[in-house]
Amino acid sequence: MPQHVSRRRFLAGTGAACVAAATGGAPSRTRATLAGDDRRGSENLGDLEAFVDRIMETGLDEHDIGGATVSVVHDGEVALAKGYGHVFCSESEPVVADETLFRIASISKAITWTAATELVDRGVVDPHAPAGEALESVSIPRTYDEPITLAHLATHTPGFIQRSGGNVATDIDRIRPLAANLRENEPIRFQLPGEIPNYTNYAATLAGQLVADAAGTSFGTYVESELFEPLGMNRSTFAPLPDGLVGGASESHTDEVNWYS
């Protein structure tokens, strides 16, 4: 029988999965510093910039990161927005807050889960119902009698084997619709859902298509209208963007780019 997962556990599991994606799942000295080694800097906004400067100087050097940008919001106001290092593959071009763009890769999963949770809160999607009930453009193989739910997708426990096919497109002309990508690169279900976590991009991508089908639009359009626009995120998008974008687009550290439509 499927195990009931409360909304609180659903969100907590989602957050933990996204944090693991962003940090690699292992503690680092940099994150330990943010957590409590220098509380004075985090508590006193007057020392905030110096505090972040120290963290970033150490973090970029320890993790061999070319550039990054940091934004800190306090009481609804931007307390700090600052760029560090240089744009990828362009050491002469510094990272500038509010100008340099980044492909955020797996951090986009947090946006996917926010969109999904919004539909849950609106009563459009039941996180514990079979995901196939909301999916119209993609089917899930019935390898097991127990169905995969949105809660399984969010906690990376749907039972899919990891697969790399379809994760990236090396050429903007090779971009395919999200549903087509999912159908052509369907992974094997190798275990019952809800038993063992196994981090896969497919789980989050399938959740994105579930959002699209449930909302009756494309995933990119839904996120644009329901998340980015209300939050004033006018420089965020899921649309494919060409290299050399105005303002400088900082590539991820790979020759392949995560492009989906």
BELWORA-V772460 format. One record per pair of residues at least 6 apart in sequence whose ideal C-beta (glycine too) atoms are under 7 Angstrom apart, sorted by the first residue. I is the first residue (numbers start at 1). GAP is how many residues later the second one is. Records with the same first field share a line. If there is no record, write none. Layout:
# BELWORA-V772460
I=GAP, GAP
This chain:
# BELWORA-V772460
2=126, 144, 147, 192
3=191
4=124
5=123, 146
7=113
10=117, 141, 144
11=106
13=141, 142
14=99, 140, 141
17=138, 139, 182
18=91, 92, 95
20=179
21=85, 86, 88
22=84, 85
23=8
29=33
30=25, 28, 29, 32
33=22
34=21
38=13
40=7
41=6, 7, 9, 10
42=9
45=29, 34
48=24, 31, 32
49=31, 33
52=18, 28, 30
56=12, 14, 28
59=6
60=8, 24, 25
65=20
66=19, 20, 22
67=16, 17, 18, 19, 20, 21, 28, 183
68=16, 17, 27
69=14, 26, 28, 31
70=10, 12
71=7, 9, 10
72=7, 8
73=6
81=16, 17
82=15
83=11, 12, 13, 14, 17
84=11
85=10
86=7, 8, 9
87=6, 8, 13, 161, 163
88=162, 163, 165
89=162
93=155
95=155
99=148, 149
100=147, 148, 150
101=134, 144, 146, 147, 148, 149
102=148
103=148, 149, 154, 155
105=147, 153
109=95
111=112, 116
112=92, 95, 96
113=41
114=113
115=96, 107, 108, 111, 112
116=9, 34, 38, 91, 94, 95
118=108
119=6, 92, 95, 96
120=7
124=90
125=9, 25, 89
127=22, 23, 24
128=21, 23
129=20
130=17, 19
131=9, 17, 18, 19, 22, 79
132=7, 8, 15
134=76, 79, 80
135=74, 75, 78
136=77
137=42, 72, 76
138=41, 44, 45, 68, 71
140=8
141=45, 48
143=46
144=45, 48
146=46, 47
148=10, 45
150=57, 60
152=6, 41, 42
153=50, 53, 54
154=53
155=42
156=41, 42, 43, 44, 47
157=36, 37, 38, 39, 40
158=35, 45
159=30, 31, 32, 33, 34
160=27, 29, 38, 40, 42, 43
161=26, 27, 29
162=36, 38
163=22, 24, 39
165=20
166=15, 18, 19
167=34
168=88, 89, 90
169=6, 88, 90
170=86
172=68, 70, 87
175=65, 84, 85, 86
177=84
178=27, 30, 31, 34, 41, 82, 83
179=30
181=79
182=23, 24, 27
187=13, 15
208=11
209=10
211=8, 11
212=6, 7, 10
215=7
219=19
220=18, 19
223=15
228=8
238=22
240=19, 21
241=8
243=6
251=6
